[in-house]
Amino acid sequence: MAEYLIEPFDTGPEGLKSMQAFINEKAAEGYALAGAVPREGYHWVLFFQR
């Protein structure tokens, strides 16, 4: 059975560079990005799968 992780994320003024760094951190923990849903402003919801 697949294991999922859902993380809210705020890119802030740094933009997508900070999101890429966060995705890389999760990849080091064994998670792969499965999807990203934009919300208001700088806010995103990221879905990871192990």
mmCIF file as gemmi writes it, N, C-alpha and C atoms, coordinates in Angstrom:
data_model
loop_
_atom_site.group_PDB
_atom_site.id
_atom_site.type_symbol
_atom_site.label_atom_id
_atom_site.label_alt_id
_atom_site.label_comp_id
_atom_site.label_asym_id
_atom_site.label_entity_id
_atom_site.label_seq_id
_atom_site.pdbx_PDB_ins_code
_atom_site.Cartn_x
_atom_site.Cartn_y
_atom_site.Cartn_z
_atom_site.occupancy
_atom_site.B_iso_or_equiv
_atom_site.pdbx_formal_charge
_atom_site.auth_seq_id
_atom_site.auth_asym_id
_atom_site.pdbx_PDB_model_num
ATOM 1 N N . MET Axp A 1 ? 0.842 -1.177 0 1 0 ? 1 A 1
ATOM 2 C CA . MET Axp A 1 ? 0 0 0 1 0 ? 1 A 1
ATOM 3 C C . MET Axp A 1 ? 0.893 1.248 0 1 0 ? 1 A 1
ATOM 4 N N . ALA Axp A 2 ? 0.548 2.235 -0.8 1 0 ? 2 A 1
ATOM 5 C CA . ALA Axp A 2 ? 1.326 3.465 -0.891 1 0 ? 2 A 1
ATOM 6 C C . ALA Axp A 2 ? 1.112 4.328 0.349 1 0 ? 2 A 1
ATOM 7 N N . GLU Axp A 3 ? 2.16 5.008 0.741 1 0 ? 3 A 1
ATOM 8 C CA . GLU Axp A 3 ? 2.1 5.93 1.865 1 0 ? 3 A 1
ATOM 9 C C . GLU Axp A 3 ? 2.142 7.35 1.31 1 0 ? 3 A 1
ATOM 10 N N . TYR Axp A 4 ? 1.218 8.186 1.77 1 0 ? 4 A 1
ATOM 11 C CA . TYR Axp A 4 ? 1.125 9.552 1.27 1 0 ? 4 A 1
ATOM 12 C C . TYR Axp A 4 ? 1.398 10.555 2.378 1 0 ? 4 A 1
ATOM 13 N N . LEU Axp A 5 ? 1.865 11.721 1.985 1 0 ? 5 A 1
ATOM 14 C CA . LEU Axp A 5 ? 2.119 12.83 2.898 1 0 ? 5 A 1
ATOM 15 C C . LEU Axp A 5 ? 1.549 14.077 2.231 1 0 ? 5 A 1
ATOM 16 N N . ILE Axp A 6 ? 0.748 14.829 2.957 1 0 ? 6 A 1
ATOM 17 C CA . ILE Axp A 6 ? 0.169 16.068 2.445 1 0 ? 6 A 1
ATOM 18 C C . ILE Axp A 6 ? 0.739 17.211 3.269 1 0 ? 6 A 1
ATOM 19 N N . GLU Axp A 7 ? 1.37 18.176 2.58 1 0 ? 7 A 1
ATOM 20 C CA . GLU Axp A 7 ? 2.026 19.287 3.255 1 0 ? 7 A 1
ATOM 21 C C . GLU Axp A 7 ? 1.546 20.624 2.699 1 0 ? 7 A 1
ATOM 22 N N . PRO Axp A 8 ? 1.042 21.511 3.558 1 0 ? 8 A 1
ATOM 23 C CA . PRO Axp A 8 ? 0.786 22.875 3.09 1 0 ? 8 A 1
ATOM 24 C C . PRO Axp A 8 ? 2.132 23.579 2.946 1 0 ? 8 A 1
ATOM 25 N N . PHE Axp A 9 ? 2.236 24.475 1.986 1 0 ? 9 A 1
ATOM 26 C CA . PHE Axp A 9 ? 3.507 25.166 1.775 1 0 ? 9 A 1
ATOM 27 C C . PHE Axp A 9 ? 3.249 26.598 1.345 1 0 ? 9 A 1
ATOM 28 N N . ASP Axp A 10 ? 4.036 27.514 1.866 1 0 ? 10 A 1
ATOM 29 C CA . ASP Axp A 10 ? 3.968 28.935 1.528 1 0 ? 10 A 1
ATOM 30 C C . ASP Axp A 10 ? 5.306 29.315 0.907 1 0 ? 10 A 1
ATOM 31 N N . THR Axp A 11 ? 5.309 29.635 -0.39 1 0 ? 11 A 1
ATOM 32 C CA . THR Axp A 11 ? 6.565 29.968 -1.059 1 0 ? 11 A 1
ATOM 33 C C . THR Axp A 11 ? 7.094 31.322 -0.639 1 0 ? 11 A 1
ATOM 34 N N . GLY Axp A 12 ? 6.221 32.206 -0.202 1 0 ? 12 A 1
ATOM 35 C CA . GLY Axp A 12 ? 6.657 33.535 0.209 1 0 ? 12 A 1
ATOM 36 C C . GLY Axp A 12 ? 7.282 34.288 -0.953 1 0 ? 12 A 1
ATOM 37 N N . PRO Axp A 13 ? 7.987 35.365 -0.655 1 0 ? 13 A 1
ATOM 38 C CA . PRO Axp A 13 ? 8.558 36.191 -1.718 1 0 ? 13 A 1
ATOM 39 C C . PRO Axp A 13 ? 9.704 35.514 -2.474 1 0 ? 13 A 1
ATOM 40 N N . GLU Axp A 14 ? 10.273 34.434 -1.928 1 0 ? 14 A 1
ATOM 41 C CA . GLU Axp A 14 ? 11.366 33.74 -2.61 1 0 ? 14 A 1
ATOM 42 C C . GLU Axp A 14 ? 10.876 32.946 -3.815 1 0 ? 14 A 1
ATOM 43 N N . GLY Axp A 15 ? 9.583 32.721 -3.881 1 0 ? 15 A 1
ATOM 44 C CA . GLY Axp A 15 ? 9.014 32.034 -5.029 1 0 ? 15 A 1
ATOM 45 C C . GLY Axp A 15 ? 9.28 30.544 -5.037 1 0 ? 15 A 1
ATOM 46 N N . LEU Axp A 16 ? 9.344 29.995 -6.236 1 0 ? 16 A 1
ATOM 47 C CA . LEU Axp A 16 ? 9.408 28.549 -6.393 1 0 ? 16 A 1
ATOM 48 C C . LEU Axp A 16 ? 10.758 27.949 -6.018 1 0 ? 16 A 1
ATOM 49 N N . LYS Axp A 17 ? 11.807 28.773 -5.873 1 0 ? 17 A 1
ATOM 50 C CA . LYS Axp A 17 ? 13.098 28.238 -5.434 1 0 ? 17 A 1
ATOM 51 C C . LYS Axp A 17 ? 12.976 27.605 -4.056 1 0 ? 17 A 1
ATOM 52 N N . SER Axp A 18 ? 12.221 28.243 -3.164 1 0 ? 18 A 1
ATOM 53 C CA . SER Axp A 18 ? 12.057 27.685 -1.821 1 0 ? 18 A 1
ATOM 54 C C . SER Axp A 18 ? 11.235 26.406 -1.865 1 0 ? 18 A 1
ATOM 55 N N . MET Axp A 19 ? 10.267 26.337 -2.794 1 0 ? 19 A 1
ATOM 56 C CA . MET Axp A 19 ? 9.474 25.115 -2.919 1 0 ? 19 A 1
ATOM 57 C C . MET Axp A 19 ? 10.342 23.971 -3.432 1 0 ? 19 A 1
ATOM 58 N N . GLN Axp A 20 ? 11.215 24.246 -4.384 1 0 ? 20 A 1
ATOM 59 C CA . GLN Axp A 20 ? 12.093 23.206 -4.908 1 0 ? 20 A 1
ATOM 60 C C . GLN Axp A 20 ? 13.015 22.677 -3.814 1 0 ? 20 A 1
ATOM 61 N N . ALA Axp A 21 ? 13.51 23.546 -2.963 1 0 ? 21 A 1
ATOM 62 C CA . ALA Axp A 21 ? 14.356 23.113 -1.846 1 0 ? 21 A 1
ATOM 63 C C . ALA Axp A 21 ? 13.564 22.209 -0.907 1 0 ? 21 A 1
ATOM 64 N N . PHE Axp A 22 ? 12.309 22.554 -0.634 1 0 ? 22 A 1
ATOM 65 C CA . PHE Axp A 22 ? 11.459 21.737 0.237 1 0 ? 22 A 1
ATOM 66 C C . PHE Axp A 22 ? 11.191 20.372 -0.398 1 0 ? 22 A 1
ATOM 67 N N . ILE Axp A 23 ? 10.921 20.354 -1.699 1 0 ? 23 A 1
ATOM 68 C CA . ILE Axp A 23 ? 10.693 19.092 -2.413 1 0 ? 23 A 1
ATOM 69 C C . ILE Axp A 23 ? 11.942 18.224 -2.355 1 0 ? 23 A 1
ATOM 70 N N . ASN Axp A 24 ? 13.115 18.835 -2.485 1 0 ? 24 A 1
ATOM 71 C CA . ASN Axp A 24 ? 14.372 18.084 -2.396 1 0 ? 24 A 1
ATOM 72 C C . ASN Axp A 24 ? 14.568 17.489 -0.999 1 0 ? 24 A 1
ATOM 73 N N . GLU Axp A 25 ? 14.185 18.235 0.033 1 0 ? 25 A 1
ATOM 74 C CA . GLU Axp A 25 ? 14.273 17.714 1.404 1 0 ? 25 A 1
ATOM 75 C C . GLU Axp A 25 ? 13.39 16.485 1.57 1 0 ? 25 A 1
ATOM 76 N N . LYS Axp A 26 ? 12.162 16.556 1.049 1 0 ? 26 A 1
ATOM 77 C CA . LYS Axp A 26 ? 11.245 15.419 1.157 1 0 ? 26 A 1
ATOM 78 C C . LYS Axp A 26 ? 11.748 14.233 0.334 1 0 ? 26 A 1
ATOM 79 N N . ALA Axp A 27 ? 12.381 14.502 -0.801 1 0 ? 27 A 1
ATOM 80 C CA . ALA Axp A 27 ? 12.957 13.424 -1.617 1 0 ? 27 A 1
ATOM 81 C C . ALA Axp A 27 ? 14.063 12.707 -0.84 1 0 ? 27 A 1
ATOM 82 N N . ALA Axp A 28 ? 14.836 13.45 -0.072 1 0 ? 28 A 1
ATOM 83 C CA . ALA Axp A 28 ? 15.882 12.839 0.75 1 0 ? 28 A 1
ATOM 84 C C . ALA Axp A 28 ? 15.278 11.96 1.839 1 0 ? 28 A 1
ATOM 85 N N . GLU Axp A 29 ? 14.037 12.229 2.224 1 0 ? 29 A 1
ATOM 86 C CA . GLU Axp A 29 ? 13.331 11.418 3.221 1 0 ? 29 A 1
ATOM 87 C C . GLU Axp A 29 ? 12.609 10.239 2.576 1 0 ? 29 A 1
ATOM 88 N N . GLY Axp A 30 ? 12.683 10.123 1.248 1 0 ? 30 A 1
ATOM 89 C CA . GLY Axp A 30 ? 12.078 8.99 0.56 1 0 ? 30 A 1
ATOM 90 C C . GLY Axp A 30 ? 10.733 9.253 -0.08 1 0 ? 30 A 1
ATOM 91 N N . TYR Axp A 31 ? 10.349 10.523 -0.186 1 0 ? 31 A 1
ATOM 92 C CA . TYR Axp A 31 ? 9.062 10.871 -0.788 1 0 ? 31 A 1
ATOM 93 C C . TYR Axp A 31 ? 9.261 11.471 -2.177 1 0 ? 31 A 1
ATOM 94 N N . ALA Axp A 32 ? 8.342 11.174 -3.08 1 0 ? 32 A 1
ATOM 95 C CA . ALA Axp A 32 ? 8.334 11.76 -4.415 1 0 ? 32 A 1
ATOM 96 C C . ALA Axp A 32 ? 7.107 12.657 -4.534 1 0 ? 32 A 1
ATOM 97 N N . LEU Axp A 33 ? 7.267 13.792 -5.168 1 0 ? 33 A 1
ATOM 98 C CA . LEU Axp A 33 ? 6.152 14.7 -5.367 1 0 ? 33 A 1
ATOM 99 C C . LEU Axp A 33 ? 5.123 14.05 -6.285 1 0 ? 33 A 1
ATOM 100 N N . ALA Axp A 34 ? 3.889 13.941 -5.827 1 0 ? 34 A 1
ATOM 101 C CA . ALA Axp A 34 ? 2.817 13.338 -6.617 1 0 ? 34 A 1
ATOM 102 C C . ALA Axp A 34 ? 1.908 14.407 -7.211 1 0 ? 34 A 1
ATOM 103 N N . GLY Axp A 35 ? 1.884 15.597 -6.616 1 0 ? 35 A 1
ATOM 104 C CA . GLY Axp A 35 ? 1.04 16.661 -7.135 1 0 ? 35 A 1
ATOM 105 C C . GLY Axp A 35 ? 1.177 17.928 -6.317 1 0 ? 35 A 1
ATOM 106 N N . ALA Axp A 36 ? 0.814 19.042 -6.933 1 0 ? 36 A 1
ATOM 107 C CA . ALA Axp A 36 ? 0.854 20.337 -6.256 1 0 ? 36 A 1
ATOM 108 C C . ALA Axp A 36 ? -0.386 21.122 -6.678 1 0 ? 36 A 1
ATOM 109 N N . VAL Axp A 37 ? -1.086 21.646 -5.693 1 0 ? 37 A 1
ATOM 110 C CA . VAL Axp A 37 ? -2.311 22.404 -5.962 1 0 ? 37 A 1
ATOM 111 C C . VAL Axp A 37 ? -2.097 23.839 -5.478 1 0 ? 37 A 1
ATOM 112 N N . PRO Axp A 38 ? -2.184 24.812 -6.39 1 0 ? 38 A 1
ATOM 113 C CA . PRO Axp A 38 ? -2.036 26.21 -5.962 1 0 ? 38 A 1
ATOM 114 C C . PRO Axp A 38 ? -3.267 26.673 -5.186 1 0 ? 38 A 1
ATOM 115 N N . ARG Axp A 39 ? -3.03 27.485 -4.188 1 0 ? 39 A 1
ATOM 116 C CA . ARG Axp A 39 ? -4.107 28.092 -3.406 1 0 ? 39 A 1
ATOM 117 C C . ARG Axp A 39 ? -3.995 29.601 -3.577 1 0 ? 39 A 1
ATOM 118 N N . GLU Axp A 40 ? -4.447 30.366 -2.629 1 0 ? 40 A 1
ATOM 119 C CA . GLU Axp A 40 ? -4.373 31.828 -2.714 1 0 ? 40 A 1
ATOM 120 C C . GLU Axp A 40 ? -2.938 32.316 -2.525 1 0 ? 40 A 1
ATOM 121 N N . GLY Axp A 41 ? -2.58 33.344 -3.27 1 0 ? 41 A 1
ATOM 122 C CA . GLY Axp A 41 ? -1.28 33.984 -3.089 1 0 ? 41 A 1
ATOM 123 C C . GLY Axp A 41 ? -0.123 33.03 -3.26 1 0 ? 41 A 1
ATOM 124 N N . TYR Axp A 42 ? 0.707 32.96 -2.245 1 0 ? 42 A 1
ATOM 125 C CA . TYR Axp A 42 ? 1.901 32.114 -2.271 1 0 ? 42 A 1
ATOM 126 C C . TYR Axp A 42 ? 1.66 30.709 -1.739 1 0 ? 42 A 1
ATOM 127 N N . HIS Axp A 43 ? 0.429 30.367 -1.408 1 0 ? 43 A 1
ATOM 128 C CA . HIS Axp A 43 ? 0.123 29.111 -0.735 1 0 ? 43 A 1
ATOM 129 C C . HIS Axp A 43 ? -0.112 27.96 -1.711 1 0 ? 43 A 1
ATOM 130 N N . TRP Axp A 44 ? 0.413 26.8 -1.357 1 0 ? 44 A 1
ATOM 131 C CA . TRP Axp A 44 ? 0.264 25.57 -2.147 1 0 ? 44 A 1
ATOM 132 C C . TRP Axp A 44 ? -0.051 24.426 -1.2 1 0 ? 44 A 1
ATOM 133 N N . VAL Axp A 45 ? -0.602 23.346 -1.749 1 0 ? 45 A 1
ATOM 134 C CA . VAL Axp A 45 ? -0.73 22.079 -1.035 1 0 ? 45 A 1
ATOM 135 C C . VAL Axp A 45 ? 0.05 21.066 -1.87 1 0 ? 45 A 1
ATOM 136 N N . LEU Axp A 46 ? 1.034 20.441 -1.243 1 0 ? 46 A 1
ATOM 137 C CA . LEU Axp A 46 ? 1.904 19.484 -1.929 1 0 ? 46 A 1
ATOM 138 C C . LEU Axp A 46 ? 1.556 18.065 -1.492 1 0 ? 46 A 1
ATOM 139 N N . PHE Axp A 47 ? 1.46 17.166 -2.447 1 0 ? 47 A 1
ATOM 140 C CA . PHE Axp A 47 ? 1.148 15.752 -2.188 1 0 ? 47 A 1
ATOM 141 C C . PHE Axp A 47 ? 2.366 14.927 -2.53 1 0 ? 47 A 1
ATOM 142 N N . PHE Axp A 48 ? 2.825 14.153 -1.566 1 0 ? 48 A 1
ATOM 143 C CA . PHE Axp A 48 ? 3.995 13.29 -1.754 1 0 ? 48 A 1
ATOM 144 C C . PHE Axp A 48 ? 3.581 11.824 -1.598 1 0 ? 48 A 1
ATOM 145 N N . GLN Axp A 49 ? 4.296 10.955 -2.29 1 0 ? 49 A 1
ATOM 146 C CA . GLN Axp A 49 ? 4.067 9.522 -2.189 1 0 ? 49 A 1
ATOM 147 C C . GLN Axp A 49 ? 5.394 8.832 -1.898 1 0 ? 49 A 1
ATOM 148 N N . ARG Axp A 50 ? 5.352 7.877 -0.991 1 0 ? 50 A 1
ATOM 149 C CA . ARG Axp A 50 ? 6.563 7.123 -0.652 1 0 ? 50 A 1
ATOM 150 C C . ARG Axp A 50 ? 6.586 5.863 -1.47 1 0 ? 50 A 1
